[in-house]
């Protein structure tokens, strides 16, 4: 398989050669011939299209240039088109994998990133083609930068005390990045962020929304180009559908740099969590109704996931009508431990290649990484504790919702009952999410108590705390 840049250069040279060759044959003026030949020879100076006979010389090589006949040009056109089609379906136009372009990020334990075996396709191409039946993915690999921005934490190393040296400012250079995990109430909370958030001092809405628009404009005060919120309902899925921590931290800065090059930004990450059983059940019912997330990119370590790493659980466009047992027993179902995986640094465990370390070691590293990233996030909420989530958000970022959020999230599947055997199988498959949620709930409760104490201090000592630390 050719390197993408190499193939692009070949096609460029062939195209210029065909067009210019035709002009050379049709043109009868010697001076113009020399000008065209010089331009062509410079394009083909690597010697791709030079021969040892002909009328003109390849610049810098000392070789002469062969001008093809009519059928020769037709053959070159067919060759260029065929090469282009081949590269498109293989995915080289869609991305330049790390194992080809040399961006092989290492993983813990000294394991190198594994590339595809001969004949193995990339999941991003195969799955996207099947799901859409046309075109190419919306998210290109170019949005993923070579440097990672993990974000700024508003909490100290313990995750329990708010830092006094860091404050999130909408009117500064700060960007709030929403990591949206499926079926955690993120859609309702995300909509409230763009429709109901306001500056507590001026009372002005922080985003401008039109009734018919899918996304809102969340610009900084006094600007109509600089954005302070990176989310589904403001910027859209710029880093991929439901991008995880690994994708966002490698993508957000590159995307924002393309949209605004005027300043260096600080990034504050946030997410929402949900009790694992309810979240898993909600995803099952969502998929049973015909929903999928097959356009998710699963980018990690310089490339997209391979089809052998994430094999689909079903044939066709959807998995509608799936039973709970089928959903539960599919070995590659990403619903299992989804919250842990989406919050972890997947490069630490070899991305989606589960063959490079033992499962016990893999799970331990991934869980510890998810806990660490959650602790360092500027904010996370829990959908079952929506009142406290609203309070924690407002006092962490200094923003206010226009109304109480409790009741804005619609729970599904509350009456769905599992048999004992099914429940045991679920708990075994989602043990990491269960452990993560337990950790998150304890940390969340402590943070709520922390901001409550700070708020109380502000009320009781206004002369000493005219501006809250939060």
Secondary structure, DSSP 4 states (H G I P E B T S, - for coil): ---HHHHHHHHHHHHHHHHHHHHHHH---HHHHHHHHHHHHHHTTTSTTEESSSSEEPTTT--EEPPP-HHHHHHHHHHHHHHHHHHHHHTTTT---HHHHT-----GGGPPPP-PPTTPPBHHHHHHHHHHSSS--SS-GGGS-SS------SB-TTSSSB-SS----TTTTEEEEEE--TTSSHHHHHHHHHHSEEETTT--BSSB--TT-SS-B-BPTT-SS-B-EESTTTT-STT-TT--HHHHHHHHHHHHHHH--SS--EEEEEEEE--HHHHHHHHHHHHHTT---TT---EETTEEPBTTTS--SSSSS--TT--HHHHHH-TT-TTTTHHHHHHS-GGGGTTT-TTSS-HHHHHHHHHHHHHHHHHHSSEEEEGGGHHHHHHHHHHHHTEEESS--TT-S----TT----HHHHHHHHHHTHHHHHHHHHHHHHHHHHHHHHHHHHHHHHHTTTT-SS---
